[in-house]
Amino acid sequence: MKLYCLSGHPTLPCNVLKFKSTTIMLDCGLDVTSTLNFLPLPLVQSPRLSNLPGWSLKDGNAFLDKELKECSGHVFVDSVPEFCLPETELIDLSTVDVILISNYHCMMALPYITEHTGFTGTVYATEPTVQIGRLLMEELVNFIERVPKAQSASLWKNKGIQRLLPSPLKDAVGVSTWRGCYTMQEVNSALSKIQLVGYSQKIELFGAVQVTPLSSGYALGSSNWIIQSHYEKVSYVSGSSLLTTHPQPMDQASLKNSDVLILTGLTQIPTANPDGMVGEFCSNLALTVRNGGNVLVPCYPSGVIYDLLECLYQYIDSAGLSSVPFYFISPVANSSLEFSQIFAEWLCHNKQSKVYLPEPPFPHAELIQTNKLKHYPSIHGDFSNDFRQPCVVFTGHPSLRFGDVVHFMELWGKSSLNTVIFTEPDFSYLEALAPYQPLAMKCIYCPIDTRLNFIQVSKLLKEAQPLHVVCPEQYTQPPPTQSHRMDLMIDCQPPAMSYRRAEVLALPFKRRYEKIEIMPELADSLVPMEIKPGISLATVSAVLHTKDNKHVLQPPPRPAQPPGKKRKRVSEDIPDCKVLKPLLSGSIPVEQFVQTLEKHGFSDIKVEDTAKGHIVLLQEAETLIQIEEDSTHIICDNDEMLRVRLRDLVLKFLQKF
Amino acid sequence: MSSRVLSFSLRLAGTFAAQEDCFLYLQQGELLLGLFGEGGPQCWAAWSVPTVRSGWIQGLRSLAQHPCALHFLADSGAVDTIFSLQGDPSLFVASAASQLLVHTLALSMQAGATGCSGLWDGVWPACAQKIMGHLEESLQSTAAPQVTQALNVLTSTFGRCHSPWTETLWGQLCPLVARLLERTPIPAAHSLVDLLLSVARSPALSSSHGRLWEAVAQALRCLSPMQAGSLALGMLKLPHCPQALRVQAFGVLLQPLACVVKATAQAPGPPGCSMWPPGWLDGAEGSSLTVDTLLSSKSACVGILCQTLAQLEELQPLPQRPAPWPQEPLLGAAVTILRLCHGSATSSSSGGGRLCATLAGCVRVQRAALDFLGTLSQETRSQELEKEVFAVLSEYLGSPDSSPTVLKKAFQTTLRWLLSSPRTPGCPDLGPQPLLFLRELFPVLQKRLCSPSWEVRDSVLEFLTQLSRHWGGQADFRRALLASEVPTLTQQLLQDPESYVRASAVAAAGQLSSRGLQAAPDSPEHPQAQQGLLGELLCILSTDSEGFPRRAVVQVFTEWLRDGHADVARDTEWFIATVLQVVSQDLDWEVRVQGLELAQVFLVQRLGQPRCPYMVALPEAASATPIPEVLQSLCRLRLFDFAFRALLDCDRPVAQKACELLLFLKDKTAMCGGLQEAGDIPGSASGQVTLQRWRAGEQGQLPGDLQPEAMLALLRSTDLEGLQARLAQSSDHMEKSPQSLLQDMLATVGVLGENEADCY
């Protein structure tokens, strides 16, 4: 069993598991942090961004000044943003049989894999994952495509040149494999390869293994996967949450007794408690708005935003903010808000029961009805007519490199009355803000990551009791910035096996059994014999038939008919069925054996004890019988008659079947 | 016979037998032997009912009052039954059995005392011998419950009885107790600690202390840190504990904190932070507490830290606490623990790392450490340490992860540190360190006032009220506060949806306003801003649906009246009349009591302080306003009405307060006015009638528009003193009085035939 690790990002995993002749890709995450090296894509012409000075080498050589721009001491690539794909060289991706998706954030690289690697398999995911994943992809494509960029920089990627660049560009890994965004056509084609599954549904893969999605409690439709054969069980835990938010709670019980548990997608901010952060978010939002400032919340169009809107729904009246407009701007804002209301079966119990009242499960429906929350596909169009300040704007993309958020950063960045509140944990807020410096606007970092923290993981592992744990290397040591926090790492026995990008891990796990079925008529013919209390044995003569990874013992063909002249060939096809010698069991009591020998006329018998058993010497006959635990040898000098006689005496003491 | 009746009979027989002659009479008829002897109720089927066993013990307890009873107990075999009842499945029975043994032992020793000197002659009476034998046997038993029972009996004995014979008792049992300490594990450790403390506290054991101290020293060494902690604290509280033992005991208490400091020793703490005073920890060196045992489990670690912090907190203010008090190391330890809980302690050692993992986010330890830190504010400290403390408090106050309860504690501790911060001599202002801290604190308070958690908003407002109460007059504080948005936010929180928050906001806004620190009224969008805070508070008083904010408003008004707040002083009469009118309609009795308090303050201001009976009589010129004028104004303000109506209030505290107020008025007006009879004044007659009817148990209303004379007459003719005495009695005095019992019995006898079940 092997694990090929194609992504180094612990929360955007992409691993391939080879297990029992199947090749299973676990998640297909796309590392978007690479875009932080690029200049933002403004929706409207930004004089500030277009007038940034070009970057030149220390010696004054300015041949890169078209590709690289400098802003407040940082260097950015002036080009269409590119993404860091999973490794494509480590394994032939056309051999991947299936891709299992655990949540909508972990499928963003799907079009690159399904459309460009010769992949011919099937992708499995739950319905909300596919629908919301489509929205995320659609938004990404829309953000990038609606601001076409004339130039595409590639010179800087040259290895010789990259060495000369300042950090972090200099240290960026695998820049030559970075790719621009996919198209909507590729997205549609990729999504068409997905087969929808429901929680606890058992999916057979070629008869060899069975895969089952389980609720992971992190997002709408998010799942962990169980991959099992008859005798082995591998659990894949990715992006799970034990907090009570909107999705169905995590199914922990089914993870018990795994041979291997692959653990990815833990919280990225283990020190921040989501509850505290939501409180911080609300307080800062209220403070800013009360002072007449605007609040900008860079976010994804689905996920935490539902919880934030729910908190605000309860909070705004008490904080006297009922008159402040909330805007949600995204090309998929409307679909996201509406989708969330229709996936009732995937929601937590509380929200499910609302549907029967009937009420919308999320209170943002009421916010929309009462005009407190308004949503728009972009800043163009209706939004500009309705726009009123002070206000709160939720919009993407959280990297601050593309999307409507770029416009608001440019618009509000100059005033210290305004605040940008970062709630998505995927990007370093300081790096995200770098191309906007100098910035007068206040910045608040309230990352809300509901995924498992290390305390919860250690409880989970204690309960699930896996034999082996496999996880990204980042989880086996404390975070570099808090090296003293020994509590911020996975602590389990035996220690977790860690992986890093482009590594192949041989999982410490040997398959020892295979299930074989016996046809009923064959089973009928068996005559078991009890050899020990509770243990019966029977010999089986059968034909092993293997098809689709299923093994069946079938009755052997009837003893060949006396071959007719014409049918002779047929018998040749039938496997050779020799008359089988009986199997023997039991042990030989030496004293009784000697007595028997004496009865049968052997005299002058001498018994010697050896390390493994006994040697019975028939000195007169110059014969030696060696009796050991698992073998008996009769050594006599070419006297076959004698040997057979002795053999028959030995056999008298043994059971035959 | 039902088990309840049986139990009652046993108790009744015991009660009768308490008198010696009665006892003898009953014994003649062999009744007592039948009830309490060996062949008595134990053989009955009803013995399995706990009530019967309980009744049996209570009967014996009543009976055991005289020497005859002792003989009976010893001879009848009752004592053996008591021994066995010590392990009764019913806790009440078991406990009563132990108590009975204690009582019997004491009684028997008392009876054995010779002559009138009451001194004991050294021979144990038979009954006492029996009990002693049982105790000795139990102490040597291998079964922990038996040891516990014996220890509990001894603890009660030494706790209650301080006769000279207890010293001999201890002398005899001490070696057995010491042997318990040699067992592993030590049986009944908690009871053992209780016994040692009880013996140590007993004034009767003056000469046997030597052996006691040895046992205590051994216990401190052998017991687990958790159990040794309470023994150590108890020892340190003793005034006559030998110094060596005090050192050892204090070492036990310091050990867990020393472990924490040691585990995180690499942390760049302030110099001297980990320097424990020489000697204190030597005694604890043999102790089993190491970082490893401390870390063995999270619950153990949390338990011992919380206990130790609470014990040191208890010890700190006592005069007999160890000296020199290791203030600096303790402060350092408290700060380290808080940092560990917060995840901000840096330690490269594995012990420190594991400690951090164990304590991170532990709310219980955080609360205990903050309480302890607050206690330590009462001591002198170096500036450097004070800086550390303020830094860690800042971390807690600012951190989004602090739970509301921890935050509340952090605010309380902060206030204690600010209040005790050393000030520059001759300058009443805050020191530079607290001032710097406060300046950085206001943005945090601002944010916290907007918190979605009401507990947080509430704590901040309470803290703010205290802050401005203490420093509202100081220029630096005022500047820092007014530069922030805290006053505006406080004003806004008067509209908070949570009633507790509204109440705290009322108190805070009232305090800020008293100090002239209210929000600048430049927000015309707020309708209430136009009418000022007074108007807004009056609005809350008359319209708020919850009691807490309304109570807070009246309290603020009372304080304003006392301090002569400008808004009140402008037209005090209008203010009083308006407030009393609203308050009299209030459904919450606490609001009405607060209203009476307000009225009393007003009266004191008008009529002068109440006369103290022990004061030398001063000439009656204290009152600035002549009394008739005051009375006129009281009638105008309908204060009399309010007070008399309150006297009729169905809630006792209101009536009590009204009574107090009227007595004060009566006292002040005693010298004033004519001698007109009450009946002559219009209005006062009907007032009298109402009061009389009320006394007879009917509700009624006073007539309106009473004149001063009528009021005065009513005041004089009412038996306010009698009323006050009656009101002072507890609400169930009627039910508890013998009269009531008698009435009940008579009533029951009257209807016995129909209602037998009620007979008792």
Interface residues (C-beta under 8 A of the other chain):
Chain A: T271 A272 N273 G276 M277 V278 G279 E280 C282 S283 N284 A286 L287 R290 N291 C311 Q314 Y315 D317 S318 A319 G320 C446 Q482 S483 H484 R485 M486 D487 D491
Chain B: G343 A345 T346 S347 S348 S350 G352 G353 R354 C356 A357 T358 A360 G361 S399 P400 D401 S402 Q446 K447 R448 C450 S451 P452 S453 V456 E485 T488 L489 Q492 Q495 D496 P497 E498
